[in-house]
Amino acid sequence: MKTHRYVVVDLETTGNSPKRGDRIIQLSACLIEHGEIVEQFTSFLNPNKTIPIFIEELTGITQPMVDDAPNFEQIAPKLISMLNDSVFVAHNVTFDLSFLQWELHAAGYKTFQGPILDTVELAKICFPTSNSYKLGDLSEKFNLLHERPHQADSDALATAKLLLLFKEKLISLRKTTLSKMYDLSFGLKVMFPY
């Protein structure tokens, strides 16, 4: 089996649409190699706009925490080096990837073109009878430490641990089952990079 690099990304933002001017205020990326989390990079980002009150209440990230933080352009090279030859992973991948693509393009970089994996959909495949697929609920179900929900560093680490748990679950399945799951996966947001 080919060994893959996975970069598990979580973002906190000023809202839900980069097209409407929402920006990233915190980014965290966990690098997984050979089945282990080997690095985590986290940074607050200056969105060059005011953080809405409801976002401050949700995330605990306040304006003073980001006012002196770097801009996305300043951390982009580090993130791009992590993403190089990696599978992009997130819990609800379309949200995080849409913001990342927008910021990369705005900063003059190529957008990410590699394989993606959505841990929400992977959770639905591995544990179809689960009561919830929210990150906090899954973390609690599998006894994973998730100290600060809605902060990128805690969310990215919890998602990375879930990914490793889901991968172990898949490895334990029969090859015929995996083959059928692989065929079905093309209709999902997840792409099995196996």
C-alpha positions as CSV (number, residue, x, y, z in Angstrom):
1,M,0.0,0.0,0.0
2,K,1.3,3.4,-0.9
3,T,2.1,5.7,2.0
4,H,0.4,9.1,1.9
5,R,1.0,12.4,3.5
6,Y,-2.2,13.9,4.9
7,V,-2.6,17.5,6.0
8,V,-5.6,18.0,8.3
9,V,-6.7,21.6,8.1
10,D,-9.1,23.6,10.3
11,L,-9.9,27.3,9.9
12,E,-11.8,29.8,12.0
13,T,-13.2,32.6,9.9
14,T,-15.1,35.9,10.2
15,G,-18.2,34.3,8.5
16,N,-19.1,31.5,6.0
17,S,-18.4,33.0,2.6
18,P,-15.0,34.2,1.2
19,K,-16.9,35.6,-1.8
20,R,-18.7,38.0,0.5
21,G,-15.4,39.2,2.1
22,D,-15.2,36.8,5.0
23,R,-11.6,36.0,6.0
24,I,-9.6,33.5,8.0
25,I,-8.7,34.5,11.6
26,Q,-7.0,31.2,12.7
27,L,-5.5,28.4,10.7
28,S,-4.1,25.1,11.9
29,A,-2.6,22.2,9.9
30,C,-1.6,18.8,11.2
31,L,0.8,16.8,9.1
32,I,0.4,13.0,9.2
33,E,3.1,10.8,7.8
34,H,3.4,7.0,8.2
35,G,0.3,6.9,10.4
36,E,1.5,9.5,12.9
37,I,0.9,13.2,13.5
38,V,4.4,14.6,13.0
39,E,3.8,18.3,13.0
40,Q,1.2,20.9,13.8
41,F,1.4,24.5,12.5
42,T,-1.0,27.0,13.9
43,S,-1.3,30.8,13.5
44,F,-3.8,33.5,14.1
45,L,-4.3,35.6,11.0
46,N,-5.1,39.3,10.7
47,P,-8.3,39.4,8.6
48,N,-7.9,43.2,8.1
49,K,-11.5,43.6,9.2
50,T,-13.5,43.5,12.4
51,I,-14.4,40.1,13.8
52,P,-18.2,39.9,14.3
53,I,-19.3,39.6,17.9
54,F,-21.0,36.2,17.3
55,I,-17.7,34.8,15.9
56,E,-15.9,36.1,19.0
57,E,-18.5,34.3,21.1
58,L,-18.3,31.1,19.1
59,T,-14.5,30.8,18.8
60,G,-13.2,32.8,21.8
61,I,-10.9,34.6,19.3
62,T,-11.0,38.4,19.9
63,Q,-9.9,41.3,17.8
64,P,-6.7,42.0,19.9
65,M,-5.6,38.4,19.3
66,V,-5.5,39.0,15.5
67,D,-4.6,42.6,15.2
68,D,-0.9,42.0,15.3
69,A,-1.0,38.5,13.7
70,P,0.5,37.8,10.3
71,N,-1.5,38.1,7.1
72,F,-2.3,35.0,5.1
73,E,0.4,35.9,2.6
74,Q,3.0,35.7,5.3
75,I,2.1,32.1,6.4
76,A,1.2,30.9,2.9
77,P,4.7,29.5,2.1
78,K,4.7,27.3,5.2
79,L,1.2,26.0,4.5
80,I,2.0,25.3,0.8
81,S,5.2,23.3,1.8
82,M,3.0,21.2,4.1
83,L,0.4,20.7,1.4
84,N,2.9,19.7,-1.3
85,D,2.3,16.1,-2.3
86,S,-0.3,15.7,0.4
87,V,-4.0,14.8,0.7
88,F,-6.0,17.7,2.0
89,V,-8.3,16.7,4.9
90,A,-10.9,18.6,6.8
91,H,-14.1,18.0,8.8
92,N,-16.6,19.4,6.2
93,V,-13.9,19.8,3.6
94,T,-15.8,22.1,1.2
95,F,-15.9,24.9,3.9
96,D,-12.2,24.9,4.7
97,L,-11.0,24.3,1.2
98,S,-13.1,27.1,-0.3
99,F,-11.5,29.6,2.1
100,L,-8.1,28.2,1.5
101,Q,-8.5,28.3,-2.3
102,W,-9.8,31.9,-2.1
103,E,-6.8,33.1,0.1
104,L,-4.2,31.3,-2.1
105,H,-5.6,32.8,-5.2
106,A,-5.8,36.3,-3.7
107,A,-2.2,36.0,-2.5
108,G,-1.1,35.1,-6.0
109,Y,-0.4,31.4,-5.4
110,K,-1.7,28.4,-7.3
111,T,-4.8,26.8,-5.7
112,F,-4.6,23.4,-4.2
113,Q,-5.1,20.7,-6.9
114,G,-4.4,17.5,-4.9
115,P,-6.7,14.8,-3.5
116,I,-9.2,15.7,-0.8
117,L,-10.8,13.8,2.1
118,D,-13.8,14.8,4.1
119,T,-13.8,13.3,7.6
120,V,-17.6,13.9,8.0
121,E,-18.3,11.6,5.0
122,L,-15.6,9.2,6.1
123,A,-17.3,9.0,9.5
124,K,-20.6,8.2,7.8
125,I,-19.0,5.4,5.9
126,C,-17.1,3.9,8.9
127,F,-19.8,4.4,11.5
128,P,-23.2,4.7,9.6
129,T,-25.3,4.3,12.8
130,S,-23.7,7.2,14.7
131,N,-26.1,9.6,16.2
132,S,-24.1,12.7,15.2
133,Y,-21.2,13.5,12.9
134,K,-20.3,16.8,14.5
135,L,-16.6,17.0,15.5
136,G,-17.3,17.5,19.2
137,D,-19.7,14.6,19.3
138,L,-17.3,12.3,17.5
139,S,-14.5,13.3,19.7
140,E,-16.5,12.5,22.8
141,K,-17.7,9.2,21.3
142,F,-14.1,8.0,20.7
143,N,-12.7,9.6,23.9
144,L,-10.5,12.1,22.1
145,L,-9.2,15.1,23.9
146,H,-10.8,18.2,22.3
147,E,-10.2,21.0,24.7
148,R,-11.3,24.1,22.7
149,P,-14.0,23.4,20.1
150,H,-14.2,26.1,17.5
151,Q,-10.5,26.9,17.8
152,A,-8.5,25.7,14.8
153,D,-5.6,24.1,16.7
154,S,-7.9,21.9,18.9
155,D,-10.3,21.2,15.9
156,A,-7.4,20.2,13.6
157,L,-5.8,17.9,16.1
158,A,-9.1,16.2,17.0
159,T,-9.8,15.8,13.2
160,A,-6.4,14.3,12.7
161,K,-6.9,11.8,15.5
162,L,-10.3,10.9,14.0
163,L,-8.7,10.3,10.6
164,L,-6.2,7.9,12.1
165,L,-9.0,6.1,13.9
166,F,-11.1,5.9,10.7
167,K,-8.1,4.6,8.8
168,E,-7.6,1.8,11.3
169,K,-11.2,0.9,11.0
170,L,-10.9,0.7,7.2
171,I,-7.7,-1.4,7.4
172,S,-9.6,-3.9,9.6
173,L,-12.2,-4.5,6.9
174,R,-12.0,-7.2,4.2
175,K,-10.5,-6.3,0.9
176,T,-13.8,-7.1,-0.9
177,T,-15.6,-4.6,1.3
178,L,-13.0,-2.0,0.8
179,S,-13.1,-2.5,-2.9
180,K,-16.9,-1.9,-2.9
181,M,-16.5,1.1,-0.7
182,Y,-13.9,2.5,-3.0
183,D,-16.2,2.2,-6.0
184,L,-19.0,4.0,-4.1
185,S,-16.7,6.7,-2.8
186,F,-16.6,8.5,-6.2
187,G,-20.1,9.8,-5.6
188,L,-18.9,11.4,-2.3
189,K,-16.8,14.4,-1.5
190,V,-14.2,12.0,-0.1
191,M,-11.6,10.6,-2.4
192,F,-10.0,7.4,-1.1
193,P,-6.3,8.0,-1.8
194,Y,-5.6,4.3,-1.2
